[in-house]
Amino acid sequence: MNDHPFNAAVCRSDPCAGTTGSLVPLLRAATRRCPHGVLISAGCLLHAPRCRAPCQESGTYLLVQPCDVNRRPSGTAIGVGPVLTDADAAAAAEWLAFGDLDEALLAPRLRLDVKLIR
């Protein structure tokens, strides 16, 4: 169980909302196992050119913000994605539930360099 507080925002904009059907239920279950975790459904998180491509090609993204128990940010937001498959969804949820929010522990294919987002 992850006892590090966090806010996790997952993109639920159309048409991305339905592309990885297992992602949201897996994230919801992972967040419930974390006493200070919050899952947020949001619109487009990146507003990047790749987000205008069909989501089957560009994937779904989430941003995880480490915070304190009062929800104040305590570190840099971690970008996760693209989540393209059920295996990606499971890996992202497992990292969220059992990791210490260390980006280095996230599967390399799921590490999103948020510095590239403008």
NORJOBEL-V730736 format. One record per backbone hydrogen bond with DSSP energy under -0.5 kcal/mol. CO is the residue of the C=O (numbers start at 1). NH is the residue of the N-H. If there is no record, write none. Layout:
co:CO nh:NH
co:CO nh:NH
//
This chain:
co:1 nh:3
co:3 nh:5
co:5 nh:67
co:6 nh:38
co:7 nh:9
co:7 nh:65
co:8 nh:10
co:8 nh:40
co:9 nh:63
co:10 nh:42
co:13 nh:16
co:13 nh:17
co:15 nh:18
co:16 nh:19
co:16 nh:20
co:19 nh:21
co:20 nh:23
co:20 nh:24
co:21 nh:25
co:22 nh:26
co:23 nh:27
co:24 nh:28
co:25 nh:29
co:26 nh:30
co:27 nh:31
co:28 nh:32
co:29 nh:33
co:30 nh:33
co:31 nh:34
co:33 nh:35
co:34 nh:37
co:36 nh:6
co:38 nh:8
co:40 nh:10
co:40 nh:42
co:42 nh:12
co:48 nh:51
co:49 nh:52
co:50 nh:53
co:54 nh:57
co:54 nh:58
co:55 nh:59
co:60 nh:83
co:61 nh:11
co:62 nh:80
co:63 nh:9
co:63 nh:65
co:64 nh:66
co:64 nh:78
co:65 nh:7
co:66 nh:74
co:66 nh:75
co:68 nh:71
co:72 nh:68
co:77 nh:79
co:78 nh:64
co:79 nh:112
co:80 nh:62
co:82 nh:84
co:83 nh:60
co:85 nh:89
co:86 nh:90
co:87 nh:91
co:88 nh:92
co:89 nh:93
co:90 nh:94
co:91 nh:95
co:92 nh:96
co:93 nh:97
co:94 nh:98
co:95 nh:99
co:97 nh:2
co:101 nh:103
co:102 nh:105
co:103 nh:106
co:107 nh:110
co:108 nh:111
co:110 nh:81
co:110 nh:112
co:111 nh:113
co:112 nh:79
co:112 nh:114
co:113 nh:116
co:114 nh:117
//
